[in-house]
Amino acid sequence: MTLKSLIPVGGERNVARAGSNPFFALQQEIDRLFEGFSRGFTGFAGFPSRDLMPSMDLSETDKEIEITAELPGLEEKDIQLNVADNVLTIRGEKKNEREETKKDYHLVERSYGSFTRTVQLPDGVNADSIKAVMSKGVLKVTVPKPAPAQTKKIDIKAAA
């Protein structure tokens, strides 16, 4: 068994096509090399890596905004949740816990590092009423909506 036979083939690769077209095979090999090279980096030009960016769902009812973020492998202690100037910030770090073994190959497909996601909240949100619950790698943040601004009619009096 060779090292190459241990490397998984992604769903986007078509092994049959690669064998029939040498340029396609070359393109696939170049793509694979660049995928492996960029994995684990924070990204180019300061942009975070897609691998570390947690997926989020935002939903809204009449009374609240619900933000759900997938954070597999993280615990509450690994996550910071802050609100400032109507911006909710979710920060976290997934640490690499290495186990040294004596093997002649190494393949890393999981991502490690830190991430930040921000969500703009409506004006008037009470930061003290925001609730967050973490369960099975899913963070659920509930933000009660502020009461709508009330319009009050002001009577105008004639000048004397």
C-alpha positions as CSV (number, residue, x, y, z in Angstrom):
1,M,0.0,0.0,0.0
2,T,1.4,3.4,-1.0
3,L,0.9,6.8,0.7
4,K,-1.1,8.0,-2.3
5,S,-3.6,5.2,-1.9
6,L,-4.4,6.4,1.7
7,I,-5.3,10.0,0.6
8,P,-9.1,10.3,0.1
9,V,-10.5,11.5,-3.2
10,G,-12.9,14.4,-2.8
11,G,-16.5,14.3,-4.2
12,E,-15.6,16.8,-6.9
13,R,-12.9,14.6,-8.5
14,N,-13.8,12.3,-11.4
15,V,-11.1,9.5,-11.6
16,A,-12.4,8.2,-14.9
17,R,-12.1,11.6,-16.6
18,A,-8.7,12.2,-15.2
19,G,-7.4,9.0,-16.9
20,S,-8.7,9.9,-20.4
21,N,-7.6,13.6,-20.5
22,P,-4.0,14.4,-19.5
23,F,-4.7,18.1,-19.1
24,F,-7.6,17.4,-16.8
25,A,-5.4,15.1,-14.7
26,L,-2.7,17.9,-14.5
27,Q,-5.3,20.5,-13.5
28,Q,-6.7,18.1,-10.8
29,E,-3.2,17.5,-9.5
30,I,-2.4,21.2,-9.3
31,D,-5.7,21.9,-7.5
32,R,-4.9,19.1,-5.0
33,L,-1.4,20.6,-4.3
34,F,-2.8,24.1,-3.7
35,E,-5.5,22.7,-1.4
36,G,-3.0,20.9,0.7
37,F,-0.7,24.0,0.7
38,S,-3.3,26.4,1.9
39,R,-5.0,24.1,4.5
40,G,-4.3,25.3,8.0
41,F,-3.3,28.9,7.1
42,T,-5.4,31.8,8.2
43,G,-5.8,32.8,4.6
44,F,-4.2,35.2,2.2
45,A,-4.4,39.0,2.6
46,G,-5.8,38.7,6.1
47,F,-9.0,36.8,5.1
48,P,-9.8,33.9,7.4
49,S,-9.7,30.4,6.0
50,R,-13.1,29.0,4.9
51,D,-12.4,25.8,6.9
52,L,-12.4,27.7,10.2
53,M,-15.5,29.9,9.4
54,P,-18.4,28.4,11.3
55,S,-21.7,28.0,9.4
56,M,-24.5,30.1,10.8
57,D,-28.3,30.4,10.5
58,L,-30.1,33.6,11.2
59,S,-33.9,33.6,11.8
60,E,-36.3,36.2,13.0
61,T,-39.7,36.3,14.6
62,D,-41.8,39.2,15.8
63,K,-40.2,39.0,19.2
64,E,-36.6,37.8,18.7
65,I,-33.6,37.1,16.5
66,E,-32.1,33.6,16.7
67,I,-28.5,33.0,15.6
68,T,-27.4,29.4,15.4
69,A,-23.7,28.6,14.7
70,E,-22.2,25.1,14.2
71,L,-19.0,24.8,16.3
72,P,-18.1,21.1,16.3
73,G,-15.4,20.1,18.6
74,L,-15.7,23.3,20.7
75,E,-16.9,23.7,24.3
76,E,-18.3,26.8,26.0
77,K,-14.9,27.6,27.4
78,D,-13.5,27.9,23.8
79,I,-16.0,30.5,22.8
80,Q,-16.3,34.3,23.6
81,L,-19.6,36.1,22.9
82,N,-19.5,39.9,23.0
83,V,-21.9,42.8,22.2
84,A,-20.7,46.3,21.5
85,D,-22.3,49.1,19.5
86,N,-25.1,46.7,18.3
87,V,-22.6,44.2,16.9
88,L,-22.7,40.6,18.2
89,T,-19.2,39.0,17.9
90,I,-18.6,35.3,18.2
91,R,-14.9,34.4,18.7
92,G,-13.5,30.9,19.2
93,E,-10.4,28.8,18.9
94,K,-10.1,25.2,18.0
95,K,-6.9,23.9,19.4
96,N,-4.9,21.1,17.8
97,E,-4.4,18.3,20.3
98,R,-1.6,16.2,18.9
99,E,-0.9,12.6,19.7
100,E,2.5,11.5,18.6
101,T,2.7,8.1,17.1
102,K,5.3,6.3,15.1
103,K,3.8,6.1,11.6
104,D,5.3,6.8,8.3
105,Y,2.6,9.0,7.0
106,H,0.7,12.1,8.1
107,L,-2.7,13.3,6.8
108,V,-4.5,16.3,8.3
109,E,-8.0,17.1,7.1
110,R,-9.4,18.9,10.1
111,S,-8.8,22.6,10.6
112,Y,-7.4,24.2,13.7
113,G,-7.1,27.9,14.6
114,S,-9.2,30.9,15.6
115,F,-12.2,32.4,14.0
116,T,-14.5,35.5,14.4
117,R,-18.0,36.0,13.1
118,T,-20.0,39.2,13.6
119,V,-23.7,40.0,13.3
120,Q,-25.2,43.5,13.1
121,L,-28.1,43.8,15.6
122,P,-30.9,46.3,15.4
123,D,-30.7,49.6,17.4
124,G,-32.0,49.5,20.9
125,V,-31.2,45.8,21.7
126,N,-30.7,45.2,25.5
127,A,-27.4,43.4,25.8
128,D,-28.4,42.1,29.2
129,S,-31.4,40.2,27.8
130,I,-29.3,38.2,25.2
131,K,-29.2,34.4,26.0
132,A,-26.7,31.8,24.7
133,V,-26.9,28.0,25.0
134,M,-24.3,25.5,23.7
135,S,-25.4,21.9,23.0
136,K,-23.6,19.2,21.0
137,G,-21.4,21.6,19.1
138,V,-24.2,24.0,18.2
139,L,-24.3,27.5,19.7
140,K,-27.8,29.1,19.9
141,V,-28.0,32.8,20.7
142,T,-31.4,34.4,21.3
143,V,-31.6,38.2,21.0
144,P,-35.0,39.8,22.1
145,K,-36.0,42.5,19.6
146,P,-36.4,46.0,21.0
147,A,-39.8,47.4,21.3
148,P,-40.7,49.5,18.2
149,A,-40.3,53.2,18.6
150,Q,-43.6,54.8,19.5
151,T,-44.8,57.9,17.7
152,K,-46.3,60.6,19.8
153,K,-48.2,63.4,18.3
154,I,-47.2,66.8,19.6
155,D,-49.8,69.6,19.5
156,I,-48.7,72.8,18.0
157,K,-50.0,76.0,19.6
158,A,-50.4,79.3,17.9
159,A,-47.9,82.0,19.0
160,A,-49.5,84.8,21.1
